């Protein structure tokens, strides 16, 4: 299986997970969100918006070939969210409950790395060790 196909599979799975998780945060009443978390409900709602936008960003820019670098940026943003989720889960004593957020963060990092914009490789670049002619 080639690298592009693996990245697309991971992107699709991540997009589905983040679309679902973010969507649930958007449709759940703020009072319920506040009761379920040590964070304010409005903050959880903001995270939900970021997750939904991240899910869209994982698929559309690269698929439509319109600013495909945004896919890597969306994945990097989701890494930040998952680092925060993992750390906050560990701080409140979640233990193994932090494992899913850690895995989602690692998969998002894989996509961010795999879809990063490639700079053109040139052999004509001067070497630091060689004097210029």
N, C-alpha and C positions, 0 to 999 in steps of 0.2 A: 504494500500500500504506500503510495507516495505521500510526501510531506503535505502537499496542498490538500489532498483528500482528508488526511488526519486533522489538519487545522479546520477544515470545513465541518467535520463531524463534531469536534470540540466546540467550535463556535455555535453550531446549532443547538447542542445540548445546553451550553451556558446561556444562550439567548432564551431558551424555553424556561430554564430555572429562574433566571432573573426577571423575565416577563411575568411569570407566575408570582414570585416572591414580592416583586415591586407592585404588581397589580393588587395583591392582597393587602398590602400596606396602604394602598390608595382607596380601597373600598371599605376597609374596616373603620368604624367610627374612631375619632381621635381619643375619646374617653377610654375605649377598649385598648387602644395602642398604649396609652399612658399606664393603664393598669397592668399590662403584660410586660412592661420594660421599665428599667430604672431611668430611662431617658424620656424627655417630654414627647407627647404624641405628635406635636408639630415637627419635631426633629425626625421622628420615625417616618412621618409622611414625606419629608424632604428626601430621606434615604430611598423611599419607594419611588419617587420621581426619578432620582438618579439611577436606580436599578432598571427602570423601564427604558429610560433614554440610553443606558448602557447596552441593554439587550438589542435595541434598534440599531445602535452604533456598531454592534458586533457583526451585523449582517448587511445592512443596506449600503454603506459606502463601498465596501469591497465588492459586493455583488453587482452594484450598478456602475462600478468603476468611476465613481464621482468622488474625488478626494479620498482615495482608498487608505491613505495614512490615518484617517479618522478612526478606522477600525482598531488599529493598534492603540490609539489614544483612548478610545472607549474601553478597551480591555485594561489599559493601565489604570483608568479611573476605577474600574471594578476591583482591581487589585487593592487600591487604597481603601475602598469600602470594606473589602473582606479582611484586610489587616486590622482595621478598626473593629470589625465584628468579632474576629478571633481574639484580639486582646481584651475587648470588653467582656466577652464570654468567660475568658480565663480569670479576669479580675473578680467577677461576681461568683466565681467558684464553679463554673460550668464543667470544667474538666474535659471529659471526652466529647461533650456537646460542642466543643470548639473544633472538632475534627472536620465536620462538613464545610465549615467556613474556610478552614485552612486549605482543604482540597480545592474548593472553588477558587480561592485566591491563587493557588499554584497553577490551576488550569488557565485562569485568566492571564497569568504571567506568561505562560506558554504561548498563548495567542498574541499577547503584546509583543513578545520577542519574535515570533514567527511571522507576524504581519508588519513588522517595522519597515519603514521605507528604506529601500536599498540605495546606497550611494553608488554611482558608477565607479567601477574600478579602472584606474589608469596606471599604466606602467611608467608613464612619463614623469611622475611626481619625483622631485629631487629627493635624494636620500640625505639624511642628516650627516651620515658618515662620509659622504663623497663630496668633494669640492664642486661648486657650480662652475660650468664652463662658460 
